[in-house]
Amino acid sequence: MALYETISGPAGAERDWNRLQNLFYPGARLLRTVVAPDGSFSISAMDAQGFAEFAMPYFRTDAFYEREVFRRVDGFGQMAQVFSTYEAFSAPDGTGSLGRGINSIQLWSDGRRWWVMSLLWDDERPGNAIPPQYLP
């Protein structure tokens, strides 16, 4: 999946931010679930450029490889909803687990291509295990 390819790579490698931005419709949102040390929840909302700015410092010093392990797609007309279960690693061979989670991706087709309209993700953590129906 192009989304995972654009953010995966060795530490210090420049990611293909233009490709990432081209996946998203202008004004589309990326929304990250944030868990505070006290256990409260909030959301971090950004556009594709904001995500690049958020992720670049980490990618400068840390290798990060993400891959999809399961996908569920529901669609109707010009829209689709994808639940994409991912695993993240510090090595391209799938070693050095960094965790897993689910991306909820909303897509819209203009008749020529599919655009990501929003992406909301949450990570697996104690008390928030990935349900069996979203695993291979």
C-alpha positions as CSV (number, residue, x, y, z in Angstrom):
1,M,0.0,0.0,0.0
2,A,1.5,3.4,-1.1
3,L,0.6,4.9,2.3
4,Y,2.9,2.6,4.2
5,E,5.7,2.8,1.5
6,T,5.9,6.5,1.8
7,I,6.7,6.5,5.5
8,S,8.9,3.5,5.7
9,G,12.7,3.6,5.5
10,P,16.0,3.7,7.4
11,A,17.0,6.3,9.9
12,G,18.0,9.5,8.2
13,A,16.4,8.7,4.8
14,E,14.2,11.4,3.4
15,R,10.7,10.1,2.9
16,D,8.7,10.8,-0.3
17,W,6.6,13.5,1.2
18,N,5.3,14.6,-2.3
19,R,4.0,11.1,-2.9
20,L,2.3,11.1,0.5
21,Q,0.7,14.5,-0.1
22,N,-0.5,13.3,-3.5
23,L,-2.5,10.5,-1.8
24,F,-4.6,13.0,0.2
25,Y,-7.3,15.3,-1.2
26,P,-6.5,18.9,-0.5
27,G,-7.6,19.7,3.0
28,A,-7.7,16.0,4.1
29,R,-7.0,15.3,7.7
30,L,-4.7,12.9,9.5
31,L,-5.9,12.3,13.1
32,R,-3.7,10.6,15.7
33,T,-5.1,9.2,18.9
34,V,-3.0,10.5,21.8
35,V,-2.9,8.9,25.2
36,A,-1.6,11.2,28.0
37,P,0.4,9.8,30.9
38,D,-2.7,10.1,33.1
39,G,-4.6,7.9,30.7
40,S,-6.8,10.6,29.2
41,F,-7.4,10.8,25.5
42,S,-7.0,13.5,22.9
43,I,-6.6,13.8,19.2
44,S,-3.8,15.4,17.2
45,A,-5.2,16.7,13.9
46,M,-3.0,17.7,10.9
47,D,-2.9,17.8,7.2
48,A,-0.3,15.9,5.1
49,Q,2.3,18.6,5.4
50,G,1.7,18.8,9.2
51,F,2.2,15.1,9.4
52,A,5.5,15.3,7.6
53,E,6.6,18.0,10.0
54,F,5.5,15.9,12.9
55,A,7.2,12.7,11.7
56,M,10.5,14.1,10.2
57,P,12.4,14.5,13.5
58,Y,11.7,10.9,14.4
59,F,12.6,9.6,11.0
60,R,15.9,11.5,11.0
61,T,17.1,9.4,14.0
62,D,15.1,6.2,13.9
63,A,14.4,3.6,11.3
64,F,10.7,2.9,10.8
65,Y,9.0,0.3,8.6
66,E,5.3,-0.1,8.6
67,R,3.3,-2.8,6.7
68,E,-0.3,-3.7,6.4
69,V,-1.2,-7.2,7.9
70,F,-5.0,-7.1,7.4
71,R,-7.5,-5.0,5.5
72,R,-11.3,-4.7,5.6
73,V,-13.0,-2.5,2.9
74,D,-16.6,-1.4,2.8
75,G,-17.7,0.8,-0.1
76,F,-20.7,2.4,-1.6
77,G,-20.8,4.6,-4.7
78,Q,-17.9,7.0,-4.7
79,M,-16.8,6.3,-1.1
80,A,-15.0,3.6,0.8
81,Q,-14.0,3.0,4.4
82,V,-10.8,0.9,5.0
83,F,-9.8,-0.6,8.3
84,S,-6.1,-1.4,7.8
85,T,-4.3,-3.2,10.6
86,Y,-0.6,-2.4,10.6
87,E,2.6,-3.5,12.2
88,A,5.7,-1.3,12.6
89,F,9.3,-2.4,12.9
90,S,12.8,-0.9,13.2
91,A,14.1,-3.2,10.4
92,P,12.9,-3.9,6.9
93,D,12.9,-7.7,7.6
94,G,10.1,-7.3,10.2
95,T,12.3,-7.5,13.3
96,G,12.5,-4.9,16.1
97,S,8.7,-4.6,16.7
98,L,7.6,-1.0,17.4
99,G,3.9,-2.0,17.8
100,R,0.7,-2.3,15.8
101,G,-2.6,-0.6,15.4
102,I,-5.4,0.2,13.1
103,N,-5.7,2.9,10.5
104,S,-9.3,4.0,9.7
105,I,-9.1,5.4,6.2
106,Q,-11.9,7.2,4.4
107,L,-11.6,7.4,0.6
108,W,-13.5,9.2,-2.2
109,S,-13.3,8.6,-5.9
110,D,-13.6,11.5,-8.4
111,G,-14.1,8.9,-11.2
112,R,-10.4,9.0,-12.1
113,R,-8.7,8.0,-8.9
114,W,-9.3,7.4,-5.2
115,W,-8.3,10.2,-2.7
116,V,-7.7,9.8,1.0
117,M,-10.1,12.2,2.7
118,S,-9.2,11.3,6.3
119,L,-7.0,8.9,8.2
120,L,-7.6,8.2,11.9
121,W,-5.3,5.8,13.7
122,D,-5.0,4.3,17.1
123,D,-2.2,2.1,18.5
124,E,-2.6,-1.2,20.3
125,R,-1.7,-0.9,24.0
126,P,-2.6,-2.6,27.3
127,G,-6.4,-2.5,27.5
128,N,-6.7,-1.8,23.7
129,A,-5.9,-5.0,22.0
130,I,-6.7,-5.4,18.3
131,P,-9.9,-7.4,17.9
132,P,-9.5,-10.8,16.3
133,Q,-11.7,-9.8,13.3
134,Y,-9.0,-7.3,12.3
135,L,-6.1,-9.7,12.4
136,P,-5.0,-12.2,9.7
